[in-house]
């Protein structure tokens, strides 16, 4: 290769350096990688046909290697067996559905990999990669078994590539305007829909739990009679002064559930407090203070924690000065590179929430702190794997104890 072509090849591998050195470990890693972000994956569609074409060119010509020719030749050297197996499977796949018959699968596997498979081993492979509906074996699933996860270096390069392509329109005046028209709607929430009796009792119970003494003072100031009792109108006025606004039908339901004295049609402060002291608040399955941001972060928790080292390494590379913030484009590129299941609206919510300075930068420290302080719930697959691991450990322990007893 000429010096110019060699520089082009290093540029295609993103390994050019100003000091004239080559990071050969990363160079070999790029050629050996079969991940979804690897060089092989990007060139796989046209690689097999073009490799055969390049072979003819190389055999008939004595010219130097071009960058593209050297790239194909190097991939053929490092991934030759994998590419030949894939080519044979594609040739046997007449309908192009990514699957072949059991006989073809056994023949290609034994011939290309130079191994001899027993009948029980074939049955294991068919159970793992077979498709019972068509009585075939999916070679796509079989070959993906040899596909590794993207390395941290590949993820960093993907984030750098995507961040240069993403355009996030950040307008500071729009954020300030949105902030200026925000208002607290909590005092009007009870007027939006009719609550059940249990919900109304829970509202009053929460009020007495957090504002007991202010409630007693308001009750005593409104009810100045000798018995300190409140009729329907006075109790409604007391609740309104405590910012609890109920619809007429809601207040009727609440009033008829209280231990009202007859024939006065009134309730004393002592009876009211005693009634709600015995009231048991129903337990909610979902925490009350879980907001939209927490729900989004819980949704992303499994993949974030699974790729925790990669996330930290990529963010550290994007923030070399350690300011604790990256741009919106970089955090969007990170989510895309990790293939997180997040919608544009959810991503916009996260960006608005963690834009603490309102300058278009994402403060990642409070975002990552959520996954350090919040216990994560295991999904069904993780529970099953944990159960199998514990069972395996128990069986090993039993064997060890049995061996010690025999000794």
N, C-alpha and C positions, 0 to 999 in steps of 0.2 A: 504494500500500500504506500502511496505517496504521503507526504506529510500533511497535505491539505485534506486528503481523504480520511486520514487518521483523525484529524481534528474534527471533521464532520461526523465520524463515527462516535467519538467521545461526546460530541454535542447531542447526538441522538440518544445516547445513554445518560445524558445530563451529568457528565463526569468531567467536564472541562475545568481546569484549574490554571491559575496564573503562574504558579511556581513550576510548571512543567512536570508535576508528579501525577500519577494515576492511582486512585484508590482501588486496588485490584480485588479486594474482598467484596466490595460493592459491585464491581464489574462482573465477577463470577456469580454473585448472588442474583443479579438481574438475569443472567443467562439460565440459571437453574430454577428460578421461581416459576411456579405454575398457579399463582394466585389470580384473583379476579382483576388485579391492577398490574399484572406482570406484562413484560414485553411480549411473551408468547401469547397471552390472552388477547392482546390488542391486534396481533398480526395473524391470529389463527385462521380467520376466514379465508384469506388468500395465500396462506403460507405454504400449504402442501403443493399447490399447482405451481407457484412461483419458484419453489425450491427445485422442482424438476426442470423448469425452464432455465434457471441459473446454472444447473448442473451441465446442461448442454452448452451454455455459453462458456463455462469454465473449461470444459473439455476441448472446445474448438478454438479458444482464444488464449493468447499468452499475455494479455494486458494485465495491468495492475487491478487489484480489487477496488471497486467503488465502495462507498460507505454502505449503501443499501445491499449490495452483493455480499459484503463481509458480514453484515448483520444477519442475513439469511443463512449464510454458511456457518456462522458461529452457533446460531440456534439449532441448526441441523446436527452439529457436533454434540451439543449438550442435551438436546431433546429428541435425538434421532429415533430411539426406540418408541417413545411416547407418540411421536408423529406417525411412525409406520403402523403402529397398532390402531391409531385413530383412522388412518387412511384405509386400512383393511376393513375396519368396522363400517365405514361409510360406503365402501364398495359393496359390502354385503347387505347394507340397508337399502333395499330397492325403493321403498316408498318414502324414504327420508323422514321417518318418524322417530329416529333416535333409538331404535331397538332392532334386534336381530333374533333369529330363532335360537333355540337351545343348542342345537348341533353346530350351527355356525359360531356361536359364542364359545363353545368348548374347543372347536377346531382352531379358531383364531388365537385364543388365549394360550393354548398349548404350543402352537407353532411359533408365534411371535415372541412369547416369553420363555420358550424352551423349557417347559415344565410339563410334568405328567400329573393330571388331576384324577383323583379317585371319584367314584360315583357319589359317595356321601359328601365330598367336598363340592362337587357340582351342585348338589341339592342345597347346600348352605348358600352358595352364591345365587342360586335361583330364588331362594326365599328372601334374600337381602335385596336383590336388584330386579327380580322378575315382575312381570305385569300379567296377573292371572287372566285379565279380560281378553287379552290377545294371545296368551300362551307364548310370550316372547320375553327376552331379557333386555333391559335398558342399558346399553353400553355408555350412555351419557352419565347415568348415576354411577356406573362402575368406574369410569375414568375420573369423575369428580371426587371419588374416594381418595385419589392421589393428589388432589388439589389442596394446597396449603392456604392458611390465612394470610392476608397481606401483611408484609413486614412494616415496621415503624417507618423505615426509610421510604417505602413505597407510598405509605399514607401521607407522609410529609410532602412528597413530590406532587401527589394528587391534590392536596389542599392548596399548594402553591399554584398549581395549574388552574384549579377552579376559581380561586380567589381573584385571578387576573381576568376571568371571564364574567364573573357575577357583577351586576350593577345594582346597588341599593341606593334608592333615592331617599336621602335623609334631609329633611327640612326642619331646621330648628324652630322657625316661626310657627310651623304647623303643630309641633309638640307643645310649644308654649300656649298656643291658642286652645288646644285640647285640655291642657292643664288648667287654664283659666276658667273654663266652663264646667269643670267637675264640681259636683255638689253631693252632699250626704243625703242619700235617699232612705236611710235606715228608719227614720221616724214615720215614713209613709208606706213602709212595706206591708203593714197589716191591713191597709186599705185596698190593696191590689186584688186580693182573692179572699174568699170565705174560708176560714179555718175550721177544722173539726174541734169538737169539745176537748179532746186530748191535747191538741195543739194549743188551744186557748189556756188550758190549765198549766201547760208547760211554760207559756209566756208569763203568766202570773207567778209561777214558781221561780222562774229565773229572776223576775223583778224583785221578789222578796229575798232571794239569795244574795243579790248584789247591791240592792238599795233598800235594805230593811228600815234603817233609821230615818232616811228621808221620807219613805212611805208612811211611817208612823206619825211623823211630824205633820205631813199633809193631811192625813186622816183626822188627827186631833184638831187641826186648824179649821177643817171643813165641818166636822161633827162636834158642835159645842153644846150638845144637849147633855142631860145628866147621865144617861145610860151609855153615851158615846157610841151610838149606833148610826148606821148609814143606810138610807133607803136606796132605791134603784137609781134615782137621779143623782144623789150625792156620790155614790160609788162610781158612777160613770164620770162625774166631774173629777174625782180623785185620780182615776186612771188616766184621764186626759192630761191632768197636771203632771203626771209621771211619764208623759210622752208615750202612752199606750192608747192608740186610737183604734177602736173596734167598730165594726159595722153594727147597725141595730140588731140584725138577726144573730150576730155573734154574741153581742152582750146579752141577748135574751137567753141563749143557750147557757152562757156562763152563769147568769143569775139564777136560773132554775136548778143548776147543779149545786149551788151553795146552800149551807144549812141556815136558811132564812127563818127568823122567828115570826110566828103568827100570833095574833092577827095584825101585828104592827107592820109586817112586810119590810123588815129591816134586819141588818146583821151587824153585830158588834165587832170591834177590832180584835177582841180576845178570841171569838169564834172563828174569825177569818184566818188568823194566824195559826190557830190550833188545827184547822182543817187542812191548810197547806203544809203544816209540819208533818202530818201523816201521809201526805201525798208522795208517791214514788215516781220519780221522773223516769220515763222509758229510755232505755239505752239505745243509742243510734249505732247502726253498723258502720256508718261513715263518720269520721271526725268532723265536728262542727266547723272548725276553723280551716278546713282544707279548701283553698281557693283554686282558681283556674290555673295559676302558675304551678302550684303543688301537684295538681292532677297531671299536668303536662310533664313535669319532672318525674313523677312516679311512672308515667308511661314509658319514659326513656331509660329508666333505672337499670333494667336488665342488660341492655347493650352498653351503657356507659360504664357500669361496673365490670362487665366482662372484658372491656377494652380500656381499663383504667390506666394502665401504663402507657398505652399508645396516646390516649387523650392528653395526659400530662406532658409527654414528650413533645407532641405536636404544638401544644399551646406554649410551651417553653421556647420552642424554636420560633414561633410567631411573635413572641414578646421577649426579645433578648435582653431588654433593659429591666425587665421585671416590674413594669408599672401596674400589673394586675388587670390589664384591659387589652382587648384586641378590637379590630374594626368589625363592623357588621358583616362585611364580605368574607372575612376570614372565619368567623364563627359559622356562617352559612356554608362555606366550603368544607369546614370540619364535619358538619352534620351530613352533608352530601357524601363525603368520602367514607364516613362510617356507616352510611346507608341506614340512618335512623328513621324510624317511622314517625314523621312529623309533617303536619300540613303547613302550607304557607301562613295561614292565620295563626296557628300555634307558634310558629317561628317568630312572627311579628309581635305576638304577645310577650315572648321571652325577651326579644330585643328591647321592647319598650320598658319592661320591668327592670332589667339589669343595665339599662342606660342611666346610671346613677347621676352622671354629670350633664346629661342631656346634650351630649356633643357627638353622638353617632358612634360611640365606642361601647363595647360589651364588657362589663366587669365580671370576669369569670370566677373570681374567688368566692363570692357568695353563691354562685351557681354550683360550683363543685363542693362547697361546704355542705350543701343539702344532702349529698350522697355519703358524707362522713357522719352526719348526725342522725339521719333517718334510717331506721332498720328496714331492710328490704324483705318483702315477702317472696318466698320461693314459688315458682310456678310448678305445674304438675310434673313436667319432665325433670326438673331439679329435685323435687321431692322423691320421685321414683329413683333417681340416681343416688341420692343420699341414702335412701332406704336400702338399695342394693349394696352400697358400700358398707353400711353398718352390718348388714347380714353377712357379707363376705368377711368382715373383720371378726364377727362372732364365730363363724365357722373356723377361721384360722386359729382363733383363741382356743376353741374346743379341741382342735387337733394338737395344738401345743400342749395343752393340759393332759390329753390322753397319752401323748408321747412321754411326758414327764412321769405319769403314773406307771407306765409300762417299764420305764427305767428303774 
